[in-house]
Amino acid sequence: MTISDHTRASSRPWLRRAAMAVAVSLTLSIPLSVQETAGAAYATTTPSNPPLGSDANRYRYGLNITWTSGGPGSANAISNSDGTTTIGANPFAASFDVNKLVTQIAALGFDYVQITDFHGAGTVLHPSAVLDSWRGAGYASTVDVIGQLIDGLAARGIATFLFTHPLDGHDYSDAQQTLLGVNDPTGGYKKWNDFINAFYAELTDTYGARIAGIGFDSELGLSDNPLWAGKLDMPRLRNTILSRQPDMWLGALAYPDLGNGAGKNLVDFSLKEGFRPNWLGGGLSPTNYDINQWPSFRAAANIVTQNHWATLGDYAGAGFERGSALNNFDATSGGWSVENSELSGTYGTAALTIPSGTQSETGWSDTFSDATYQFDFRIASDSGNSSNWAGLNVRKNLTSDAATSSGYLIIFRNNGEIQVSKPGAVLASVSTGLSFSAMTHVEVQNSGGRLLVYVGSESTPRIDVSDSTYSSGFTGFAASGTHSYFDTFFVERRWSDNFSTANAWQTDSGTWAASSGEFSGDEGRSTVAGKTWKNVSINVDLRITSNKGNSSNWAGVQLRKTSQADQFFTSGYLVYARSNGEVCIHKATVGNLACAQSGLTFSNSTHLKVVADGPQLRVYVGASATPLVEAADSTYASGYAGLSTSGATARFDNFAVNAAPLSASRLSSSQVFRYTVLQAGAATEGPGVGWSYSPFSDGQWEVGAKETLIAVKALMDPVRSSIIGTMPSNSYPLATSQRIMDLPNGIVATRKVDDSREYIHVLNPPTGNTLQLPAPADGKTFSSARLLANGVSVALAQNSSGVTLTLPSGQSWSSTDTVIELVTSNIGSGRYGGTNYMLKSLQDSYLLRGTGNVYTGTSTTFNVAGVPLSWVGVEDRWTLAYLGGDRYKIVNEFRDKMLRMMQDDYSGNADFSAVAMVPNGTPSTSDQWVIQAYVTGGLRIVSVGFGRPLHRTGDPYMGSSTVKSIIGVPMFFNSNEDLWSLER
């Protein structure tokens, strides 16, 4: 297209284009034959480079963090480390310990972090005037957590990428979807795109110069899915971002697989997400965690390892804000739908079904035994029959069972009646005098054989009944003859006791009794009978009523006891508090593991929370979100829980145990390390690999996560320089989708950016002490070799046939990774270096020609132009001389002049640069070029000095409609006119 055409396409009508004025004649040549491009010597792929100012593909080892807050009044999908959740953006932002987080991330050796922002409910953990204006208050935090993280990480040498979702409107409430025009096609979804561009403009203005790149989730509207199809104006969004930050790295999950590569209208690079191994392709099963079989990617790979969303606690919820789904509920019978962000039911049942995936792999199931259920509901109509009802099923045998055929049924009638029943029997019934025609909050506690029903904010249950017929089962909503609505459902696996009786407890010593809703203890211990737990959050309110004259006497919580009757010094752990303010974690047979001063006397009821998370033990006092005392010990993994006192009398209340079946890391440290090495040698389109070991906001980690990462760092530290800050090798480039199990010669190769060192990672060692490699694909030569980890010299021999490396006596290959450092004596030709090239535009196959026309009257500087392929001649032949660091000098062989992007504007417009040829010599940055392989094909030839790609315009050169002008254009143009191929 012509430049003026391109101006209209990029929504910049103020740009004026005209042919460059040069009053000289055009030199032509006799056409010659054109040969096909030669294939690479070692691999068929060619590398890409992110924008010149980005350095994005020098980052190799990353941490993916997924933190999103709920919208106004909504619970967050992300929990706190103690298993609780916050409501809304500001409370979640307040839970962050930024300094602790960035300190730990730096200590674990990461060189980049990818943080989720503007995702899910479209909320952000930073101020946003755009969200406040468009959506109203509550979608952005007032504290700039993201900015603090970016700056804190940068101060420690760690880059930040933001991962965003420009098409997540389908997850917004119905009211928000209407407000923002999510489903309004008027003007090509103009209202939605106005909102999205306003937000990304603000995001780029605020953080653009401080981050390494922006990633995009979703399909970019390129699939047929009506949630996204056609809703995103990609060229407009690209222009919004890159006009503000031209060197911004942009990547997307949908690119280039969808829309025949149309995603290039927004991004330059692709991302690859491995939520499950089968997402990586290659015929992998969803649970194949053998990384030796995982393929490599030119794209930045994001690998999900732990719970991904940093969830602690076995719970599930549904807000019914998506009209396209029932949010974790399946209609097993009757009529159910989502109306105005509420679940609507007229009859039958809708069962809770937790989606398969991470949760099911970490111990989740669709059935519940001890649990607490909370929800809001209203009966809009009972069809004139007050015996019709709406309610909740718990402990059903099958999801398909009718509401009255198994388990317990809690029903509500508009005449104010609440009833609990099982098949064939009413267990309890009460007339409340309430009407349930307005939204009413309900809490149902089902612990052991006991079932309690609370209404509203009442602290006394309306029903308290016991029955042991059903011990566990499925849950869900039910309705009969009513039109009822349900909202804000939440269930957690939770055993609790309000101490109306002591029937659930076994007292083994001392005096213990339940009275006035509290449990009093005087010496000894009392244990929850017949129940054991592994990973838990134990909550209790504690009050020391007498220390009997000794402030060292204590009261506390026992957990993970081996036998029900064991004392605190026999097995398990004890968390105790003293009236002198001391709080300690004690281990049986050992003593105190850790103590801290709380500054409290515990004479008033004080909340105590004990979190046992694998080997991690944490104690929270009062309402604090930060542990007062912590310890780590793996001796006792599970066991009984109870209460205990020594020398003191105490009263306990609101005792509850939340089960949290977490997992250890799915991958070992050596697996994480080896796949990181593979991606360090493969990823040419951005950062290497990010691992989703998402920490909690307070700096705590999931079970096994931090331990795994510490071990990865121990493996990486001796050879860190061969991974961090390196780029994939030009000498031994990897083919696309390369697997460790079948690596050529058993190696992955990386290099320093300046090509002064080459690193050979031997992941599959040879049988003997000698490693034989083919000749480097780029002609590079080496002068010496050594083992990077210990500096021991390695014998090196190189000739035209290849490179031979031999370990000295006493050295052996590591089963994890042996790294050999090669010192470069000649940097070779790089990936693209060579002679007799033609540079052919992908737009109509025009050739780059070095003309004989003088540039603006300067006798030594000549013009360049685009000529038809049929005109091919000697003036169209170029040498690409490699300078190191992925930079090239491009020399016209016939004129002996090198290609330069000029300081002069093209046609008087500062957004476009003139291009010419100057006498061959030592190149300045204006004469240096980076060759970027484009994902969908072709090469982008980008000026180092200007960061602008070489562009074949549609403008006539010297008035000729056949010959075209060559210029430099902004990166956001991103058209076929910017793409070239190298031909011989």
JOTA-V899588 format. One record per residue. N is the residue number from 0. RES is the residue in one letter. D_LAST is the distance of its C-alpha to the last C-alpha in Angstrom with 1 decimal. Layout:
[[N,RES,D_LAST] [N,RES,D_LAST]]
//
This chain:
[[0,M,26.2] [1,T,27.8] [2,I,28.9] [3,S,32.4] [4,D,31.6] [5,H,30.1] [6,T,33.2] [7,R,35.4] [8,A,33.4] [9,S,33.9] [10,S,37.6] [11,R,37.5] [12,P,39.2] [13,W,40.2] [14,L,36.7] [15,R,36.4] [16,R,33.2] [17,A,32.7] [18,A,30.1] [19,M,29.6] [20,A,31.8] [21,V,30.2] [22,A,32.0] [23,V,29.3] [24,S,27.3] [25,L,23.7] [26,T,21.4] [27,L,19.1] [28,S,16.8] [29,I,16.3] [30,P,13.6] [31,L,10.7] [32,S,9.1] [33,V,6.2] [34,Q,4.9] [35,E,6.2] [36,T,5.9] [37,A,7.8] [38,G,11.4] [39,A,13.7] [40,A,15.9] [41,Y,19.2] [42,A,19.0] [43,T,17.0] [44,T,18.1] [45,T,16.9] [46,P,19.6] [47,S,21.1] [48,N,23.3] [49,P,26.4] [50,P,27.2] [51,L,27.3] [52,G,31.1] [53,S,31.7] [54,D,30.9] [55,A,31.5] [56,N,29.3] [57,R,31.2] [58,Y,34.2] [59,R,34.5] [60,Y,38.1] [61,G,39.9] [62,L,43.2] [63,N,43.3] [64,I,46.6] [65,T,48.0] [66,W,50.9] [67,T,52.0] [68,S,55.5] [69,G,57.6] [70,G,58.4] [71,P,61.8] [72,G,64.4] [73,S,61.9] [74,A,61.7] [75,N,58.4] [76,A,56.2] [77,I,56.0] [78,S,59.1] [79,N,60.5] [80,S,60.7] [81,D,64.3] [82,G,63.5] [83,T,64.8] [84,T,62.8] [85,T,63.1] [86,I,63.4] [87,G,61.1] [88,A,58.6] [89,N,61.0] [90,P,62.8] [91,F,59.6] [92,A,58.3] [93,A,61.6] [94,S,61.0] [95,F,58.0] [96,D,58.4] [97,V,55.2] [98,N,55.9] [99,K,56.5] [100,L,53.4] [101,V,51.0] [102,T,52.8] [103,Q,52.4] [104,I,48.8] [105,A,48.0] [106,A,50.2] [107,L,48.2] [108,G,44.9] [109,F,42.8] [110,D,40.2] [111,Y,39.9] [112,V,42.1] [113,Q,41.4] [114,I,44.6] [115,T,45.3] [116,D,46.5] [117,F,47.4] [118,H,47.5] [119,G,50.1] [120,A,52.9] [121,G,50.7] [122,T,52.6] [123,V,51.5] [124,L,53.0] [125,H,53.0] [126,P,54.6] [127,S,53.1] [128,A,54.6] [129,V,52.4] [130,L,53.6] [131,D,57.2] [132,S,56.9] [133,W,55.2] [134,R,56.7] [135,G,59.9] [136,A,60.9] [137,G,60.2] [138,Y,56.5] [139,A,55.6] [140,S,57.3] [141,T,59.0] [142,V,57.9] [143,D,54.2] [144,V,53.5] [145,I,49.8] [146,G,49.8] [147,Q,52.0] [148,L,49.7] [149,I,46.5] [150,D,48.3] [151,G,50.0] [152,L,46.8] [153,A,44.9] [154,A,47.8] [155,R,47.1] [156,G,43.3] [157,I,42.5] [158,A,40.1] [159,T,41.1] [160,F,39.3] [161,L,41.3] [162,F,41.0] [163,T,42.3] [164,H,42.9] [165,P,42.5] [166,L,43.9] [167,D,46.9] [168,G,49.4] [169,H,50.5] [170,D,52.0] [171,Y,54.2] [172,S,57.7] [173,D,58.4] [174,A,59.9] [175,Q,56.9] [176,Q,54.5] [177,T,56.6] [178,L,56.8] [179,L,53.1] [180,G,52.1] [181,V,50.2] [182,N,50.9] [183,D,51.3] [184,P,48.6] [185,T,49.8] [186,G,47.0] [187,G,44.4] [188,Y,46.4] [189,K,46.7] [190,K,49.6] [191,W,47.8] [192,N,44.7] [193,D,46.9] [194,F,48.4] [195,I,45.2] [196,N,43.5] [197,A,46.7] [198,F,46.7] [199,Y,43.1] [200,A,43.6] [201,E,46.6] [202,L,44.9] [203,T,41.9] [204,D,44.3] [205,T,46.5] [206,Y,44.1] [207,G,40.6] [208,A,40.5] [209,R,42.1] [210,I,40.0] [211,A,36.5] [212,G,35.7] [213,I,37.1] [214,G,36.7] [215,F,37.7] [216,D,39.6] [217,S,40.1] [218,E,38.0] [219,L,37.4] [220,G,39.0] [221,L,36.2] [222,S,38.3] [223,D,41.1] [224,N,43.7] [225,P,46.2] [226,L,46.7] [227,W,43.4] [228,A,41.8] [229,G,40.8] [230,K,42.8] [231,L,40.2] [232,D,38.6] [233,M,35.5] [234,P,33.9] [235,R,37.3] [236,L,37.7] [237,R,34.3] [238,N,35.2] [239,T,38.6] [240,I,37.3] [241,L,34.3] [242,S,36.1] [243,R,38.5] [244,Q,36.3] [245,P,32.7] [246,D,31.5] [247,M,33.3] [248,W,31.6] [249,L,32.2] [250,G,31.9] [251,A,33.6] [252,L,34.7] [253,A,33.8] [254,Y,30.1] [255,P,27.8] [256,D,30.0] [257,L,32.1] [258,G,31.6] [259,N,28.0] [260,G,26.9] [261,A,29.2] [262,G,30.4] [263,K,27.6] [264,N,30.0] [265,L,32.0] [266,V,30.1] [267,D,26.8] [268,F,27.5] [269,S,29.4] [270,L,32.5] [271,K,33.9] [272,E,37.6] [273,G,39.4] [274,F,42.9] [275,R,43.3] [276,P,41.1] [277,N,40.4] [278,W,38.8] [279,L,36.0] [280,G,35.1] [281,G,34.4] [282,G,37.7] [283,L,39.8] [284,S,43.5] [285,P,45.0] [286,T,46.8] [287,N,44.3] [288,Y,44.3] [289,D,42.7] [290,I,39.8] [291,N,38.3] [292,Q,37.4] [293,W,36.1] [294,P,32.3] [295,S,30.3] [296,F,28.7] [297,R,25.9] [298,A,28.6] [299,A,31.8] [300,A,34.4] [301,N,38.0] [302,I,40.4] [303,V,43.9] [304,T,46.4] [305,Q,49.9] [306,N,51.6] [307,H,48.8] [308,W,51.2] [309,A,53.4] [310,T,56.4] [311,L,59.6] [312,G,62.4] [313,D,62.7] [314,Y,63.0] [315,A,61.5] [316,G,62.0] [317,A,61.3] [318,G,61.6] [319,F,60.8] [320,E,58.7] [321,R,56.0] [322,G,57.3] [323,S,54.7] [324,A,56.2] [325,L,59.5] [326,N,58.2] [327,N,58.9] [328,F,61.7] [329,D,61.7] [330,A,64.3] [331,T,66.1] [332,S,68.7] [333,G,69.8] [334,G,68.2] [335,W,66.0] [336,S,63.5] [337,V,62.4] [338,E,64.1] [339,N,63.7] [340,S,62.3] [341,E,65.2] [342,L,65.5] [343,S,67.9] [344,G,70.0] [345,T,72.8] [346,Y,73.6] [347,G,72.3] [348,T,70.2] [349,A,66.8] [350,A,65.9] [351,L,63.8] [352,T,60.7] [353,I,58.6] [354,P,54.9] [355,S,53.4] [356,G,51.0] [357,T,51.5] [358,Q,55.2] [359,S,55.9] [360,E,54.2] [361,T,56.4] [362,G,59.7] [363,W,60.0] [364,S,61.7] [365,D,63.1] [366,T,66.6] [367,F,68.9] [368,S,72.0] [369,D,73.2] [370,A,71.7] [371,T,72.3] [372,Y,71.2] [373,Q,71.1] [374,F,70.5] [375,D,71.7] [376,F,73.2] [377,R,75.4] [378,I,77.2] [379,A,76.6] [380,S,79.0] [381,D,81.2] [382,S,81.9] [383,G,85.5] [384,N,86.2] [385,S,86.7] [386,S,86.3] [387,N,82.6] [388,W,80.3] [389,A,76.9] [390,G,76.0] [391,L,74.1] [392,N,73.9] [393,V,73.5] [394,R,73.4] [395,K,73.0] [396,N,72.4] [397,L,69.5] [398,T,67.5] [399,S,68.7] [400,D,72.3] [401,A,74.5] [402,A,75.6] [403,T,79.1] [404,S,78.3] [405,S,77.2] [406,G,76.9] [407,Y,78.5] [408,L,78.5] [409,I,79.2] [410,I,80.1] [411,F,81.0] [412,R,83.2] [413,N,83.8] [414,N,87.5] [415,G,86.5] [416,E,86.8] [417,I,84.5] [418,Q,84.7] [419,V,83.3] [420,S,83.6] [421,K,82.5] [422,P,82.9] [423,G,86.6] [424,A,87.8] [425,V,87.8] [426,L,87.5] [427,A,88.2] [428,S,88.7] [429,V,89.4] [430,S,90.2] [431,T,88.5] [432,G,89.8] [433,L,86.2] [434,S,84.2] [435,F,80.6] [436,S,79.6] [437,A,77.8] [438,M,74.9] [439,T,76.6] [440,H,75.1] [441,V,75.9] [442,E,75.5] [443,V,76.3] [444,Q,76.7] [445,N,76.8] [446,S,77.6] [447,G,79.0] [448,G,81.7] [449,R,82.2] [450,L,81.0] [451,L,81.5] [452,V,80.7] [453,Y,80.5] [454,V,80.4] [455,G,79.0] [456,S,79.4] [457,E,82.6] [458,S,83.1] [459,T,85.6] [460,P,84.3] [461,R,85.8] [462,I,85.7] [463,D,85.9] [464,V,86.2] [465,S,85.6] [466,D,84.7] [467,S,83.0] [468,T,82.1] [469,Y,78.4] [470,S,76.5] [471,S,72.9] [472,G,70.9] [473,F,68.7] [474,T,69.3] [475,G,68.8] [476,F,70.5] [477,A,73.0] [478,A,75.0] [479,S,77.8] [480,G,79.0] [481,T,77.6] [482,H,74.7] [483,S,73.5] [484,Y,70.7] [485,F,69.3] [486,D,67.1] [487,T,66.0] [488,F,66.3] [489,F,66.1] [490,V,67.0] [491,E,67.0] [492,R,68.3] [493,R,71.3] [494,W,74.7] [495,S,77.3] [496,D,81.0] [497,N,83.2] [498,F,86.1] [499,S,88.6] [500,T,89.5] [501,A,88.6] [502,N,88.2] [503,A,84.5] [504,W,85.3] [505,Q,86.9] [506,T,89.0] [507,D,89.3] [508,S,91.3] [509,G,92.8] [510,T,94.0] [511,W,91.5] [512,A,92.3] [513,A,90.8] [514,S,92.7] [515,S,92.0] [516,G,88.4] [517,E,87.8] [518,F,87.8] [519,S,90.0] [520,G,89.8] [521,D,92.2] [522,E,91.1] [523,G,89.1] [524,R,86.3] [525,S,85.7] [526,T,82.6] [527,V,80.9] [528,A,82.2] [529,G,80.0] [530,K,76.6] [531,T,73.8] [532,W,70.6] [533,K,67.4] [534,N,65.3] [535,V,67.6] [536,S,68.5] [537,I,72.3] [538,N,74.1] [539,V,77.8] [540,D,80.1] [541,L,82.3] [542,R,85.5] [543,I,87.6] [544,T,91.2] [545,S,92.8] [546,N,91.6] [547,K,95.2] [548,G,95.4] [549,N,92.3] [550,S,89.1] [551,S,87.2] [552,N,88.1] [553,W,85.3] [554,A,84.1] [555,G,80.7] [556,V,78.4] [557,Q,77.8] [558,L,74.6] [559,R,73.1] [560,K,76.4] [561,T,76.4] [562,S,79.8] [563,Q,81.4] [564,A,84.5] [565,D,82.7] [566,Q,83.7] [567,F,81.2] [568,F,81.6] [569,T,81.2] [570,S,77.7] [571,G,75.0] [572,Y,74.5] [573,L,76.9] [574,V,76.1] [575,Y,79.3] [576,A,80.6] [577,R,83.6] [578,S,85.9] [579,N,84.9] [580,G,81.4] [581,E,79.6] [582,V,77.1] [583,C,76.0] [584,I,73.9] [585,H,75.8] [586,K,74.8] [587,A,77.5] [588,T,78.7] [589,V,76.6] [590,G,77.7] [591,N,76.0] [592,L,72.2] [593,A,72.0] [594,C,74.4] [595,A,74.2] [596,Q,76.8] [597,S,76.8] [598,G,79.6] [599,L,81.5] [600,T,84.8] [601,F,84.0] [602,S,87.5] [603,N,85.9] [604,S,83.7] [605,T,80.2] [606,H,77.1] [607,L,75.5] [608,K,72.1] [609,V,70.9] [610,V,67.3] [611,A,66.6] [612,D,62.8] [613,G,62.1] [614,P,63.1] [615,Q,63.2] [616,L,66.7] [617,R,67.1] [618,V,70.2] [619,Y,70.5] [620,V,73.7] [621,G,74.8] [622,A,72.1] [623,S,69.7] [624,A,66.0] [625,T,65.6] [626,P,67.0] [627,L,70.1] [628,V,69.7] [629,E,67.0] [630,A,66.8] [631,A,64.7] [632,D,66.2] [633,S,65.2] [634,T,68.6] [635,Y,69.8] [636,A,67.2] [637,S,69.6] [638,G,73.3] [639,Y,76.3] [640,A,76.8] [641,G,80.0] [642,L,82.1] [643,S,84.1] [644,T,86.6] [645,S,88.3] [646,G,91.4] [647,A,90.5] [648,T,91.2] [649,A,88.5] [650,R,87.7] [651,F,84.4] [652,D,83.1] [653,N,80.0] [654,F,78.7] [655,A,75.3] [656,V,72.7] [657,N,69.2] [658,A,67.2] [659,A,63.5] [660,P,61.8] [661,L,58.7] [662,S,56.2] [663,A,54.8] [664,S,51.1] [665,R,49.3] [666,L,46.9] [667,S,47.9] [668,S,46.8] [669,S,44.6] [670,Q,42.9] [671,V,42.2] [672,F,41.0] [673,R,38.7] [674,Y,37.0] [675,T,36.6] [676,V,34.8] [677,L,32.5] [678,Q,31.7] [679,A,31.3] [680,G,28.3] [681,A,26.9] [682,A,27.6] [683,T,24.7] [684,E,26.0] [685,G,29.4] [686,P,32.4] [687,G,32.6] [688,V,35.7] [689,G,39.0] [690,W,42.1] [691,S,44.9] [692,Y,47.9] [693,S,49.4] [694,P,52.5] [695,F,55.5] [696,S,56.2] [697,D,58.8] [698,G,56.6] [699,Q,57.8] [700,W,55.4] [701,E,55.6] [702,V,56.9] [703,G,54.6] [704,A,51.9] [705,K,52.7] [706,E,53.7] [707,T,50.3] [708,L,48.4] [709,I,50.6] [710,A,49.7] [711,V,46.0] [712,K,46.3] [713,A,48.2] [714,L,45.2] [715,M,42.7] [716,D,44.6] [717,P,44.1] [718,V,40.3] [719,R,39.9] [720,S,37.4] [721,S,34.9] [722,I,35.0] [723,I,36.2] [724,G,33.9] [725,T,30.9] [726,M,27.5] [727,P,25.6] [728,S,24.0] [729,N,20.4] [730,S,21.5] [731,Y,22.9] [732,P,21.9] [733,L,23.9] [734,A,22.9] [735,T,24.3] [736,S,28.0] [737,Q,28.5] [738,R,32.2] [739,I,34.2] [740,M,35.8] [741,D,32.6] [742,L,30.5] [743,P,28.2] [744,N,30.3] [745,G,32.8] [746,I,31.2] [747,V,30.0] [748,A,28.3] [749,T,28.6] [750,R,28.1] [751,K,29.7] [752,V,28.0] [753,D,27.7] [754,D,26.3] [755,S,29.4] [756,R,30.5] [757,E,29.0] [758,Y,31.5] [759,I,31.7] [760,H,33.9] [761,V,35.4] [762,L,36.6] [763,N,37.1] [764,P,38.5] [765,P,38.2] [766,T,41.5] [767,G,41.9] [768,N,41.4] [769,T,37.9] [770,L,34.6] [771,Q,31.6] [772,L,28.1] [773,P,24.7] [774,A,22.5] [775,P,21.4] [776,A,17.9] [777,D,17.4] [778,G,18.9] [779,K,22.0] [780,T,25.2] [781,F,28.8] [782,S,32.1] [783,S,34.8] [784,A,35.6] [785,R,38.7] [786,L,40.2] [787,L,39.9] [788,A,43.2] [789,N,45.4] [790,G,43.5] [791,V,44.1] [792,S,41.6] [793,V,39.3] [794,A,38.3] [795,L,34.6] [796,A,32.7] [797,Q,29.0] [798,N,27.0] [799,S,23.6] [800,S,24.9] [801,G,25.8] [802,V,28.6] [803,T,32.2] [804,L,34.8] [805,T,38.5] [806,L,41.3] [807,P,44.4] [808,S,47.8] [809,G,49.5] [810,Q,46.4] [811,S,45.2] [812,W,42.6] [813,S,43.5] [814,S,43.6] [815,T,42.3] [816,D,39.6] [817,T,39.3] [818,V,37.1] [819,I,35.7] [820,E,34.6] [821,L,32.0] [822,V,32.1] [823,T,28.6] [824,S,28.4] [825,N,24.8] [826,I,22.9] [827,G,19.5] [828,S,16.1] [829,G,17.2] [830,R,15.4] [831,Y,12.3] [832,G,12.5] [833,G,10.0] [834,T,8.7] [835,N,6.2] [836,Y,5.1] [837,M,6.0] [838,L,9.0] [839,K,10.2] [840,S,13.8] [841,L,15.3] [842,Q,18.1] [843,D,17.6] [844,S,13.8] [845,Y,14.4] [846,L,11.9] [847,L,13.2] [848,R,14.4] [849,G,16.4] [850,T,19.3] [851,G,22.1] [852,N,24.6] [853,V,26.9] [854,Y,27.4] [855,T,31.1] [856,G,32.4] [857,T,31.0] [858,S,29.8] [859,T,27.4] [860,T,25.8] [861,F,23.4] [862,N,22.4] [863,V,19.2] [864,A,18.9] [865,G,17.1] [866,V,16.4] [867,P,15.9] [868,L,12.6] [869,S,14.4] [870,W,14.8] [871,V,11.3] [872,G,12.0] [873,V,11.9] [874,E,13.5] [875,D,10.5] [876,R,8.6] [877,W,9.8] [878,T,10.9] [879,L,12.3] [880,A,15.5] [881,Y,17.6] [882,L,21.2] [883,G,22.8] [884,G,24.3] [885,D,21.0] [886,R,20.5] [887,Y,17.7] [888,K,17.7] [889,I,14.9] [890,V,15.0] [891,N,14.0] [892,E,13.3] [893,F,15.1] [894,R,18.1] [895,D,18.2] [896,K,19.3] [897,M,18.7] [898,L,18.6] [899,R,22.1] [900,M,24.0] [901,M,27.2] [902,Q,30.8] [903,D,31.4] [904,D,31.9] [905,Y,30.0] [906,S,32.6] [907,G,35.4] [908,N,34.7] [909,A,34.6] [910,D,32.7] [911,F,29.5] [912,S,27.8] [913,A,26.4] [914,V,22.9] [915,A,22.3] [916,M,21.0] [917,V,23.4] [918,P,23.7] [919,N,21.7] [920,G,24.1] [921,T,25.5] [922,P,24.3] [923,S,26.9] [924,T,26.5] [925,S,25.5] [926,D,22.4] [927,Q,21.6] [928,W,19.5] [929,V,19.6] [930,I,16.8] [931,Q,18.7] [932,A,17.7] [933,Y,19.7] [934,V,21.9] [935,T,21.3] [936,G,17.5] [937,G,15.0] [938,L,15.1] [939,R,17.7] [940,I,17.2] [941,V,20.8] [942,S,22.6] [943,V,24.8] [944,G,27.4] [945,F,27.9] [946,G,26.7] [947,R,25.2] [948,P,21.8] [949,L,19.5] [950,H,20.6] [951,R,19.6] [952,T,23.2] [953,G,24.8] [954,D,26.7] [955,P,26.5] [956,Y,25.1] [957,M,27.9] [958,G,29.6] [959,S,26.7] [960,S,26.5] [961,T,23.0] [962,V,21.4] [963,K,21.7] [964,S,22.8] [965,I,20.9] [966,I,23.3] [967,G,24.2] [968,V,26.3] [969,P,28.6] [970,M,27.3] [971,F,29.7] [972,F,27.8] [973,N,25.4] [974,S,23.8] [975,N,20.5] [976,E,20.2] [977,D,19.8] [978,L,16.9] [979,W,13.1] [980,S,10.0] [981,L,7.0] [982,E,3.8] [983,R,0.0]]
//
